[in-house]
Amino acid sequence: MHFARGDRKIFDGLDITIPRGQVTAIMGPSGTGKTTLLRLIGGQLKPDRGQVLVEGQDVHRLSLRELYRLRRRMGMLFQSGALLTDLNVFDNVAFPIRENTRLPEPVVRNLVLMKLEAVGLRGAWALQPSELSGGMARRVALARAIALDPLLMMYDEPFTGLDPITMAVIVSLIRRLNDALGMTSIVVSHDVAEANSIADWVYLISDGRVVDQGSPSQLQREASDWSRQFLEGLPDGPVPFHYPAPDYLDDLMTGGRS
Amino acid sequence: MGAFQRLGQWSLGVLERLGRGHLFLFRTLLALGPLAMRPRLLIRELYSVGVLSLLIIVVSGLFVGMVLGYQGYITLVDFGAAEILGAVVALSLVRELGPVVTALLFAGRAGSALTAEIGLMKATEQLSSMEMMAVDPYKRVIAPRFLAAVISLPLLAAIFSAVGVMGGYFIGVGLLGVDSGSYWSQMQASVDLFEDVMNGVIKSMVFGLVAAWIAVYEGYDCAPTSEGVSRATTRTVVHTALAVLALDFILTGLMFGDL
């Protein structure tokens, strides 16, 4: 699959397969297009060339109605949570259920409370998004994302900006929900330890391509130099510490005239 | 060459934006149909777009009417024609000031709020998250706000004109001594329902459509950053003001002149 923004190539022949029922982590440095990849899978962006197949359906050949029908079976946890700020926690989680089904209100209520219970926030149903901490907001967003019991769940940087306890909660929730609901999960992240701890399969992407893939243990054993630098967080290596620049000494001696 | 290139680039950018704006309007109009099934969404927006604009419209209408009463009287009294003050105030309001000033105030009060609200929803990924929840933002967010603005503006313009007429009455009759019977009877004799009132209503409907379109489009199309939202809000007010004044000129020519 190929995708570019203006002259800048984001994906240049990216080829990945997400195994059904497993947690797949997609990792790579910032700016490699991980979030863009999720938007391409969700049909919010269109590739320049190539296909995105979800359950055998080419996402970008579907009509708008078919695309929305497919999205009912997809869930996405946004990095910011993206809660609707004019609705409280309960109504946020109820939102996709009310919009996409004609279930009676007592059933909606029970479903919402079940989803909130799954993320440990049943007691917070009446709070407004502005009253939630970052971690709580992400858990509410998670409850909302799983409200329609999706087959495919996508997580966009779910661990970023969380305190260690909340991060551990989110890590365990992703794994537990995947196994309990029989979902397929894609976790886009650059938090190596957390992603590795729950992933069944890992793709490392850089410069628009897959540079390495395998199970977390496999990658630890057989990773390339680039992957090792990324996975171990080494400041220098195949990815240089310095941004390309003219010779340091020349730069200093010319006093900025060159 | 550089200047030509920049001019070409700018022109292409403007054309592209115009094209996107028309596609946006088309999708918004298509999304109006399902709104009939969910009137509650529309009512909520009518409240925030229309009812909450009432105060500024009523107060402004009152002051504009009072100023018209003063200025009209000062001019007319020299010609011994102060009795036609009611007709002057009413015609000025119904034909011109009502639709135009209401549209300008609407752009500042409700249009900018609509742009900021939709822009912030975009910047905080709320619109994206709706799409991913299989909820069409055009149906859920854009169409109700657009329709509420289109409905509200003519009603607000009518209220503006009515309050303005009262303002003119307070000053002309209450303060300056114009005969009350003359004020109303001259107004009744001079203001034609179709020629004046309906043309004013048509104007305010056109302004409502344009103001609503610009406000929701600027919000939806803005760069998803705080700076982007702020620029879009400014653009809404500026573009609406320019569009309303230009359209007013054209519509006045078509309705009352021989254009």
Chai-1 contact restraints between the chains, C-beta under 6 A:
chainA,res_idxA,chainB,res_idxB,connection_type,confidence,min_distance_angstrom,max_distance_angstrom,comment,restraint_id
A,G42,B,M132,contact,1.0,0.0,6.0,A-B,restraint_1
A,Y68,B,A134,contact,1.0,0.0,6.0,A-B,restraint_2
A,R71,B,M132,contact,1.0,0.0,6.0,A-B,restraint_3
A,R71,B,A134,contact,1.0,0.0,6.0,A-B,restraint_4
A,R72,B,A134,contact,1.0,0.0,6.0,A-B,restraint_5
A,M76,B,M132,contact,1.0,0.0,6.0,A-B,restraint_6
A,F78,B,E125,contact,1.0,0.0,6.0,A-B,restraint_7
A,F78,B,S129,contact,1.0,0.0,6.0,A-B,restraint_8
A,S80,B,T124,contact,1.0,0.0,6.0,A-B,restraint_9
A,S80,B,E125,contact,1.0,0.0,6.0,A-B,restraint_10
A,A82,B,E125,contact,1.0,0.0,6.0,A-B,restraint_11
A,A82,B,Q126,contact,1.0,0.0,6.0,A-B,restraint_12
A,A82,B,S129,contact,1.0,0.0,6.0,A-B,restraint_13
A,L84,B,Q126,contact,1.0,0.0,6.0,A-B,restraint_14
A,P96,B,M133,contact,1.0,0.0,6.0,A-B,restraint_15
A,E99,B,V135,contact,1.0,0.0,6.0,A-B,restraint_16
A,N100,B,A134,contact,1.0,0.0,6.0,A-B,restraint_17
